[in-house]
């Protein structure tokens, strides 16, 4: 593995760790505050999650030269 691939792996690992941490915090928050999300907020969160997944997939793909 060359250095740039290792850097990408490190970045992806950091991203996944941060995402897991955020999900845990969100779950805790939901348990404390069971307020329902507005339709708008739910849509924004759903689209944001899709974007983050697409970014992670793109980072995993080998780069074409």
N, CA, C and O atoms as CSV, one atom per row, in Angstrom:
chain,resi,resn,atom,element,x,y,z
A,1,UNK,N,N,0.847,-1.177,0.000
A,1,UNK,CA,C,0.000,0.000,0.000
A,1,UNK,C,C,0.895,1.244,0.000
A,1,UNK,O,O,1.808,1.349,0.819
A,2,UNK,N,N,0.644,2.163,-0.892
A,2,UNK,CA,C,1.462,3.360,-0.889
A,2,UNK,C,C,0.932,4.361,0.135
A,2,UNK,O,O,-0.109,4.149,0.757
A,3,UNK,N,N,1.662,5.438,0.289
A,3,UNK,CA,C,1.372,6.405,1.346
A,3,UNK,C,C,0.002,7.061,1.194
A,3,UNK,O,O,-0.701,7.255,2.186
A,4,UNK,N,N,-0.389,7.407,-0.045
A,4,UNK,CA,C,-1.677,8.073,-0.244
A,4,UNK,C,C,-2.835,7.131,0.084
A,4,UNK,O,O,-3.857,7.561,0.620
A,5,UNK,N,N,-2.674,5.852,-0.237
A,5,UNK,CA,C,-3.726,4.889,0.102
A,5,UNK,C,C,-3.829,4.733,1.608
A,5,UNK,O,O,-4.927,4.611,2.152
A,6,UNK,N,N,-2.699,4.737,2.276
A,6,UNK,CA,C,-2.707,4.605,3.728
A,6,UNK,C,C,-3.350,5.845,4.351
A,6,UNK,O,O,-4.108,5.734,5.315
A,7,UNK,N,N,-3.048,7.021,3.804
A,7,UNK,CA,C,-3.668,8.250,4.291
A,7,UNK,C,C,-5.184,8.190,4.114
A,7,UNK,O,O,-5.935,8.577,5.009
A,8,UNK,N,N,-5.627,7.702,2.951
A,8,UNK,CA,C,-7.059,7.580,2.701
A,8,UNK,C,C,-7.694,6.598,3.673
A,8,UNK,O,O,-8.790,6.839,4.179
A,9,UNK,N,N,-7.007,5.495,3.933
A,9,UNK,CA,C,-7.515,4.517,4.894
A,9,UNK,C,C,-7.637,5.141,6.283
A,9,UNK,O,O,-8.625,4.930,6.985
A,10,UNK,N,N,-6.624,5.909,6.668
A,10,UNK,CA,C,-6.653,6.578,7.973
A,10,UNK,C,C,-7.807,7.572,8.049
A,10,UNK,O,O,-8.510,7.640,9.057
A,11,UNK,N,N,-7.997,8.337,6.986
A,11,UNK,CA,C,-9.095,9.302,6.954
A,11,UNK,C,C,-10.446,8.596,7.038
A,11,UNK,O,O,-11.345,9.033,7.756
A,12,UNK,N,N,-10.574,7.508,6.301
A,12,UNK,CA,C,-11.819,6.753,6.322
A,12,UNK,C,C,-12.064,6.175,7.709
A,12,UNK,O,O,-13.192,6.202,8.201
A,13,UNK,N,N,-11.022,5.655,8.340
A,13,UNK,CA,C,-11.164,5.098,9.690
A,13,UNK,C,C,-11.605,6.186,10.662
A,13,UNK,O,O,-12.484,5.958,11.493
A,14,UNK,N,N,-10.994,7.375,10.563
A,14,UNK,CA,C,-11.386,8.497,11.429
A,14,UNK,C,C,-12.845,8.849,11.186
A,14,UNK,O,O,-13.601,9.076,12.131
A,15,UNK,N,N,-13.239,8.895,9.916
A,15,UNK,CA,C,-14.612,9.239,9.566
A,15,UNK,C,C,-15.585,8.223,10.166
A,15,UNK,O,O,-16.597,8.600,10.757
A,16,UNK,N,N,-15.276,6.940,10.015
A,16,UNK,CA,C,-16.172,5.903,10.527
A,16,UNK,C,C,-16.248,5.939,12.051
A,16,UNK,O,O,-17.319,5.735,12.623
A,17,UNK,N,N,-15.120,6.198,12.712
A,17,UNK,CA,C,-15.128,6.312,14.171
A,17,UNK,C,C,-15.966,7.511,14.606
A,17,UNK,O,O,-16.744,7.418,15.555
A,18,UNK,N,N,-15.806,8.630,13.914
A,18,UNK,CA,C,-16.576,9.831,14.248
A,18,UNK,C,C,-18.068,9.598,14.012
A,18,UNK,O,O,-18.907,10.020,14.808
A,19,UNK,N,N,-18.384,8.922,12.911
A,19,UNK,CA,C,-19.782,8.633,12.598
A,19,UNK,C,C,-20.402,7.740,13.678
A,19,UNK,O,O,-21.535,7.972,14.101
A,20,UNK,N,N,-19.668,6.730,14.119
A,20,UNK,CA,C,-20.164,5.842,15.177
A,20,UNK,C,C,-20.366,6.626,16.468
A,20,UNK,O,O,-21.346,6.419,17.183
A,21,UNK,N,N,-19.433,7.527,16.760
A,21,UNK,CA,C,-19.548,8.359,17.962
A,21,UNK,C,C,-20.784,9.251,17.873
A,21,UNK,O,O,-21.530,9.382,18.844
A,22,UNK,N,N,-21.000,9.865,16.710
A,22,UNK,CA,C,-22.163,10.729,16.518
A,22,UNK,C,C,-23.458,9.932,16.640
A,22,UNK,O,O,-24.432,10.414,17.218
A,23,UNK,N,N,-23.473,8.719,16.098
A,23,UNK,CA,C,-24.668,7.884,16.196
A,23,UNK,C,C,-24.969,7.526,17.642
A,23,UNK,O,O,-26.132,7.506,18.047
A,24,UNK,N,N,-23.931,7.244,18.425
A,24,UNK,CA,C,-24.126,6.942,19.843
A,24,UNK,C,C,-24.676,8.160,20.573
A,24,UNK,O,O,-25.600,8.045,21.378
A,25,UNK,N,N,-24.103,9.331,20.288
A,25,UNK,CA,C,-24.580,10.564,20.917
A,25,UNK,C,C,-26.025,10.850,20.517
A,25,UNK,O,O,-26.838,11.263,21.344
A,26,UNK,N,N,-26.332,10.628,19.247
A,26,UNK,CA,C,-27.694,10.850,18.760
A,26,UNK,C,C,-28.663,9.910,19.460
A,26,UNK,O,O,-29.755,10.317,19.856
A,27,UNK,N,N,-28.265,8.662,19.609
A,27,UNK,CA,C,-29.121,7.684,20.277
A,27,UNK,C,C,-29.371,8.082,21.726
A,27,UNK,O,O,-30.494,7.993,22.224
A,28,UNK,N,N,-28.303,8.526,22.399
A,28,UNK,CA,C,-28.438,8.994,23.779
A,28,UNK,C,C,-29.397,10.175,23.858
A,28,UNK,O,O,-30.266,10.242,24.729
A,29,UNK,N,N,-29.215,11.099,22.928
A,29,UNK,CA,C,-30.040,12.302,22.896
A,29,UNK,C,C,-31.503,11.945,22.653
A,29,UNK,O,O,-32.401,12.517,23.270
A,30,UNK,N,N,-31.734,10.993,21.747
A,30,UNK,CA,C,-33.103,10.580,21.450
A,30,UNK,C,C,-33.758,9.940,22.671
A,30,UNK,O,O,-34.952,10.116,22.912
A,31,UNK,N,N,-32.962,9.195,23.436
A,31,UNK,CA,C,-33.500,8.578,24.639
A,31,UNK,C,C,-33.867,9.638,25.663
A,31,UNK,O,O,-34.850,9.489,26.389
A,32,UNK,N,N,-33.086,10.702,25.726
A,32,UNK,CA,C,-33.345,11.775,26.677
A,32,UNK,C,C,-34.457,12.704,26.191
A,32,UNK,O,O,-35.290,13.154,26.978
A,33,UNK,N,N,-34.463,12.983,24.904
A,33,UNK,CA,C,-35.429,13.907,24.315
A,33,UNK,C,C,-36.209,13.200,23.207
A,33,UNK,O,O,-35.799,13.234,22.047
A,34,UNK,N,N,-37.302,12.574,23.545
A,34,UNK,CA,C,-38.048,11.839,22.510
A,34,UNK,C,C,-38.920,12.719,21.618
A,34,UNK,O,O,-40.005,12.308,21.208
A,35,UNK,N,N,-38.444,13.939,21.317
A,35,UNK,CA,C,-39.206,14.821,20.429
A,35,UNK,C,C,-39.168,14.281,19.006
A,35,UNK,O,O,-38.097,13.929,18.511
A,36,UNK,N,N,-40.302,14.210,18.349
A,36,UNK,CA,C,-40.290,13.767,16.949
A,36,UNK,C,C,-39.676,14.840,16.052
A,36,UNK,O,O,-39.831,16.038,16.290
A,37,UNK,N,N,-38.983,14.383,15.026
A,37,UNK,CA,C,-38.400,15.314,14.062
A,37,UNK,C,C,-39.477,15.831,13.122
A,37,UNK,O,O,-40.452,15.142,12.821
A,38,UNK,N,N,-39.277,17.054,12.670
A,38,UNK,CA,C,-40.179,17.556,11.641
A,38,UNK,C,C,-39.875,16.798,10.351
A,38,UNK,O,O,-38.809,16.196,10.222
A,39,UNK,N,N,-40.782,16.826,9.422
A,39,UNK,CA,C,-40.576,16.147,8.138
A,39,UNK,C,C,-39.339,16.712,7.435
A,39,UNK,O,O,-38.577,15.975,6.810
A,40,UNK,N,N,-39.154,18.013,7.544
A,40,UNK,CA,C,-37.995,18.652,6.922
A,40,UNK,C,C,-36.691,18.142,7.538
A,40,UNK,O,O,-35.765,17.760,6.822
A,41,UNK,N,N,-36.628,18.139,8.874
A,41,UNK,CA,C,-35.414,17.675,9.550
A,41,UNK,C,C,-35.119,16.222,9.217
A,41,UNK,O,O,-33.962,15.863,8.993
A,42,UNK,N,N,-36.130,15.395,9.180
A,42,UNK,CA,C,-35.945,13.984,8.851
A,42,UNK,C,C,-35.393,13.839,7.432
A,42,UNK,O,O,-34.507,13.020,7.187
A,43,UNK,N,N,-35.911,14.623,6.516
A,43,UNK,CA,C,-35.454,14.573,5.125
A,43,UNK,C,C,-33.998,15.034,5.025
A,43,UNK,O,O,-33.198,14.420,4.320
A,44,UNK,N,N,-33.659,16.105,5.725
A,44,UNK,CA,C,-32.292,16.621,5.693
A,44,UNK,C,C,-31.323,15.588,6.253
A,44,UNK,O,O,-30.263,15.364,5.669
A,45,UNK,N,N,-31.662,14.960,7.367
A,45,UNK,CA,C,-30.792,13.949,7.958
A,45,UNK,C,C,-30.627,12.750,7.034
A,45,UNK,O,O,-29.531,12.206,6.900
A,46,UNK,N,N,-31.716,12.344,6.402
A,46,UNK,CA,C,-31.666,11.199,5.492
A,46,UNK,C,C,-30.755,11.506,4.296
A,46,UNK,O,O,-29.922,10.680,3.923
A,47,UNK,N,N,-30.911,12.674,3.708
A,47,UNK,CA,C,-30.096,13.057,2.556
A,47,UNK,C,C,-28.634,13.234,2.962
A,47,UNK,O,O,-27.732,12.870,2.208
A,48,UNK,N,N,-28.400,13.785,4.138
A,48,UNK,CA,C,-27.043,13.962,4.630
A,48,UNK,C,C,-26.359,12.606,4.801
A,48,UNK,O,O,-25.190,12.451,4.448
A,49,UNK,N,N,-27.079,11.636,5.334
A,49,UNK,CA,C,-26.518,10.291,5.504
A,49,UNK,C,C,-26.174,9.682,4.147
A,49,UNK,O,O,-25.140,9.030,4.002
A,50,UNK,N,N,-27.045,9.894,3.146
A,50,UNK,CA,C,-26.765,9.379,1.798
A,50,UNK,C,C,-25.491,9.996,1.241
A,50,UNK,O,O,-24.665,9.299,0.651
A,51,UNK,N,N,-25.332,11.289,1.425
A,51,UNK,CA,C,-24.156,11.996,0.913
A,51,UNK,C,C,-22.891,11.456,1.576
A,51,UNK,O,O,-21.884,11.223,0.908
A,52,UNK,N,N,-22.947,11.259,2.892
A,52,UNK,CA,C,-21.775,10.736,3.592
A,52,UNK,C,C,-21.427,9.323,3.120
A,52,UNK,O,O,-20.250,8.981,3.004
A,53,UNK,N,N,-22.427,8.514,2.851
A,53,UNK,CA,C,-22.184,7.169,2.340
A,53,UNK,C,C,-21.548,7.222,0.953
A,53,UNK,O,O,-20.627,6.458,0.664
A,54,UNK,N,N,-22.035,8.120,0.091
A,54,UNK,CA,C,-21.466,8.258,-1.248
A,54,UNK,C,C,-20.016,8.729,-1.187
A,54,UNK,O,O,-19.175,8.267,-1.959
A,55,UNK,N,N,-19.730,9.640,-0.275
A,55,UNK,CA,C,-18.357,10.124,-0.119
A,55,UNK,C,C,-17.457,8.977,0.326
A,55,UNK,O,O,-16.358,8.805,-0.201
A,56,UNK,N,N,-17.924,8.191,1.299
A,56,UNK,CA,C,-17.129,7.066,1.785
A,56,UNK,C,C,-16.884,6.052,0.668
A,56,UNK,O,O,-15.777,5.531,0.539
A,57,UNK,N,N,-17.903,5.771,-0.136
A,57,UNK,CA,C,-17.743,4.845,-1.259
A,57,UNK,C,C,-16.730,5.389,-2.268
A,57,UNK,O,O,-15.885,4.648,-2.769
A,58,UNK,N,N,-16.819,6.667,-2.555
A,58,UNK,CA,C,-15.904,7.275,-3.523
A,58,UNK,C,C,-14.467,7.218,-3.019
A,58,UNK,O,O,-13.538,7.027,-3.803
A,59,UNK,N,N,-14.286,7.382,-1.722
A,59,UNK,CA,C,-12.939,7.333,-1.166
A,59,UNK,C,C,-12.370,5.917,-1.225
A,59,UNK,O,O,-11.152,5.744,-1.271
A,60,UNK,N,N,-13.223,4.921,-1.223
A,60,UNK,CA,C,-12.763,3.535,-1.271
A,60,UNK,C,C,-12.419,3.071,-2.673
A,60,UNK,O,O,-11.693,2.090,-2.836
A,61,UNK,N,N,-12.917,3.745,-3.670
A,61,UNK,CA,C,-12.663,3.333,-5.058
A,61,UNK,C,C,-11.240,3.677,-5.456
A,61,UNK,O,O,-10.709,4.713,-5.056
A,62,UNK,N,N,-10.624,2.808,-6.243
A,62,UNK,CA,C,-9.279,3.133,-6.739
A,62,UNK,C,C,-9.356,4.299,-7.723
A,62,UNK,O,O,-10.312,4.420,-8.489
A,63,UNK,N,N,-8.350,5.138,-7.690
A,63,UNK,CA,C,-8.355,6.302,-8.573
A,63,UNK,C,C,-7.860,5.903,-9.951
A,63,UNK,O,O,-6.863,5.194,-10.083
A,64,UNK,N,N,-8.563,6.361,-10.972
A,64,UNK,CA,C,-8.142,6.130,-12.356
A,64,UNK,C,C,-7.069,7.158,-12.714
A,64,UNK,O,O,-7.193,8.345,-12.414
A,65,UNK,N,N,-6.051,6.683,-13.341
A,65,UNK,CA,C,-4.974,7.619,-13.729
A,65,UNK,C,C,-5.050,7.939,-15.192
A,65,UNK,O,O,-4.232,8.705,-15.700
